[in-house]
Amino acid sequence: MNLGESIWDKLTRLVLALVVVAALLGIVLWYRPVLQENQRMREEKLELETKIAQETEISKKLEASLRALQDPKTVERLARERLSYAKPGEDVVHFDPPTGTNISTNGPGKP
């Protein structure tokens, strides 16, 4: 048996190594819920930023519509289109949308 290296020295080093491994494992397990919460919050933040971008786009469109409706010519055009309004003496012509049964599939000039 080697005098400088007894069984107790080997066991002491092994126990210290196991204590260090256990401490590292304990730290990992201790912070795991924190890391999972951080990941969940990052995903939620990304979703919220996407929603903010969509709502900003909608807001820009609504602002443009509001500015357009401040013009009397635009209001008149919309009233004519949507409500079928006409000035006195004007005729309003409505076109029905095409139906699928009246469309010829043979092409022009073919029976």
C-alpha positions as a Markdown table, in Angstrom:
| # | Residue | x | y | z |
|---|---|---|---|---|
| 1 | Met | 0.0 | 0.0 | 0.0 |
| 2 | Asn | 1.2 | 3.5 | -0.9 |
| 3 | Leu | 1.8 | 5.6 | 2.2 |
| 4 | Gly | 1.0 | 9.0 | 0.5 |
| 5 | Glu | -2.3 | 7.7 | -0.9 |
| 6 | Ser | -4.5 | 6.0 | 1.6 |
| 7 | Ile | -8.0 | 4.8 | 1.1 |
| 8 | Trp | -9.3 | 7.7 | 3.2 |
| 9 | Asp | -7.7 | 10.3 | 0.9 |
| 10 | Lys | -9.4 | 8.6 | -2.1 |
| 11 | Leu | -12.7 | 8.5 | -0.3 |
| 12 | Thr | -12.4 | 12.2 | 0.8 |
| 13 | Arg | -11.7 | 13.3 | -2.8 |
| 14 | Leu | -14.6 | 11.2 | -4.0 |
| 15 | Val | -17.0 | 12.6 | -1.4 |
| 16 | Leu | -15.9 | 16.2 | -2.3 |
| 17 | Ala | -16.5 | 15.5 | -6.0 |
| 18 | Leu | -19.9 | 14.1 | -5.2 |
| 19 | Val | -20.7 | 17.1 | -3.0 |
| 20 | Val | -19.7 | 19.5 | -5.8 |
| 21 | Val | -21.8 | 17.5 | -8.3 |
| 22 | Ala | -24.8 | 17.5 | -5.9 |
| 23 | Ala | -24.4 | 21.3 | -5.4 |
| 24 | Leu | -24.4 | 21.9 | -9.1 |
| 25 | Leu | -27.4 | 19.7 | -9.6 |
| 26 | Gly | -29.2 | 21.5 | -6.8 |
| 27 | Ile | -28.5 | 24.9 | -8.4 |
| 28 | Val | -29.8 | 23.7 | -11.8 |
| 29 | Leu | -32.9 | 22.3 | -10.2 |
| 30 | Trp | -33.4 | 25.4 | -8.1 |
| 31 | Tyr | -33.3 | 27.8 | -11.1 |
| 32 | Arg | -35.1 | 25.5 | -13.6 |
| 33 | Pro | -38.6 | 27.0 | -12.8 |
| 34 | Val | -37.1 | 30.5 | -13.2 |
| 35 | Leu | -35.7 | 29.6 | -16.6 |
| 36 | Gln | -39.0 | 28.1 | -17.7 |
| 37 | Glu | -40.9 | 31.2 | -16.6 |
| 38 | Asn | -38.4 | 33.4 | -18.4 |
| 39 | Gln | -38.9 | 31.4 | -21.6 |
| 40 | Arg | -42.7 | 31.5 | -21.2 |
| 41 | Met | -42.5 | 35.3 | -20.7 |
| 42 | Arg | -40.4 | 35.8 | -23.8 |
| 43 | Glu | -42.9 | 33.8 | -25.9 |
| 44 | Glu | -45.8 | 35.9 | -24.5 |
| 45 | Lys | -43.8 | 39.1 | -25.2 |
| 46 | Leu | -43.3 | 38.0 | -28.8 |
| 47 | Glu | -47.1 | 37.3 | -29.1 |
| 48 | Leu | -48.0 | 40.7 | -27.6 |
| 49 | Glu | -45.5 | 42.5 | -29.9 |
| 50 | Thr | -47.1 | 40.8 | -32.9 |
| 51 | Lys | -50.6 | 41.9 | -31.7 |
| 52 | Ile | -49.3 | 45.4 | -31.2 |
| 53 | Ala | -48.0 | 45.5 | -34.7 |
| 54 | Gln | -51.4 | 44.2 | -36.1 |
| 55 | Glu | -53.3 | 46.7 | -34.1 |
| 56 | Thr | -51.0 | 49.6 | -35.1 |
| 57 | Glu | -51.7 | 48.7 | -38.8 |
| 58 | Ile | -55.4 | 48.7 | -38.2 |
| 59 | Ser | -55.1 | 52.0 | -36.4 |
| 60 | Lys | -53.3 | 53.5 | -39.4 |
| 61 | Lys | -56.0 | 52.3 | -41.8 |
| 62 | Leu | -58.7 | 53.7 | -39.6 |
| 63 | Glu | -56.9 | 57.0 | -39.3 |
| 64 | Ala | -56.6 | 57.2 | -43.1 |
| 65 | Ser | -60.3 | 56.4 | -43.4 |
| 66 | Leu | -61.2 | 59.1 | -40.9 |
| 67 | Arg | -59.1 | 61.7 | -42.8 |
| 68 | Ala | -60.7 | 60.7 | -46.0 |
| 69 | Leu | -64.2 | 61.1 | -44.5 |
| 70 | Gln | -63.4 | 64.7 | -43.6 |
| 71 | Asp | -63.4 | 65.5 | -47.4 |
| 72 | Pro | -67.0 | 66.3 | -48.6 |
| 73 | Lys | -66.3 | 64.7 | -52.0 |
| 74 | Thr | -65.4 | 61.4 | -50.4 |
| 75 | Val | -68.5 | 61.4 | -48.3 |
| 76 | Glu | -70.6 | 62.2 | -51.4 |
| 77 | Arg | -68.9 | 59.4 | -53.4 |
| 78 | Leu | -69.5 | 56.9 | -50.6 |
| 79 | Ala | -73.1 | 57.9 | -50.3 |
| 80 | Arg | -73.6 | 57.4 | -54.0 |
| 81 | Glu | -71.9 | 54.0 | -54.0 |
| 82 | Arg | -73.2 | 52.4 | -50.8 |
| 83 | Leu | -76.6 | 54.1 | -50.4 |
| 84 | Ser | -77.5 | 54.5 | -54.1 |
| 85 | Tyr | -78.0 | 58.3 | -53.6 |
| 86 | Ala | -78.3 | 60.5 | -56.6 |
| 87 | Lys | -78.7 | 64.1 | -57.3 |
| 88 | Pro | -82.0 | 65.3 | -58.7 |
| 89 | Gly | -82.2 | 64.5 | -62.4 |
| 90 | Glu | -79.5 | 61.7 | -62.3 |
| 91 | Asp | -80.2 | 58.1 | -63.2 |
| 92 | Val | -78.7 | 55.4 | -61.1 |
| 93 | Val | -77.7 | 52.2 | -62.9 |
| 94 | His | -77.1 | 49.0 | -60.9 |
| 95 | Phe | -75.2 | 46.0 | -62.4 |
| 96 | Asp | -75.9 | 42.6 | -61.1 |
| 97 | Pro | -72.8 | 40.4 | -60.4 |
| 98 | Pro | -72.3 | 37.7 | -63.0 |
| 99 | Thr | -73.6 | 34.3 | -62.2 |
| 100 | Gly | -71.6 | 31.1 | -63.0 |
| 101 | Thr | -74.4 | 29.6 | -65.2 |
| 102 | Asn | -74.3 | 32.3 | -67.9 |
| 103 | Ile | -70.6 | 32.1 | -68.6 |
| 104 | Ser | -69.5 | 30.3 | -71.8 |
| 105 | Thr | -66.5 | 28.0 | -71.4 |
| 106 | Asn | -66.0 | 27.3 | -75.2 |
| 107 | Gly | -64.5 | 30.7 | -75.9 |
| 108 | Pro | -65.5 | 33.4 | -78.5 |
| 109 | Gly | -67.0 | 32.2 | -81.7 |
| 110 | Lys | -67.3 | 28.5 | -80.7 |
| 111 | Pro | -70.7 | 26.8 | -80.2 |
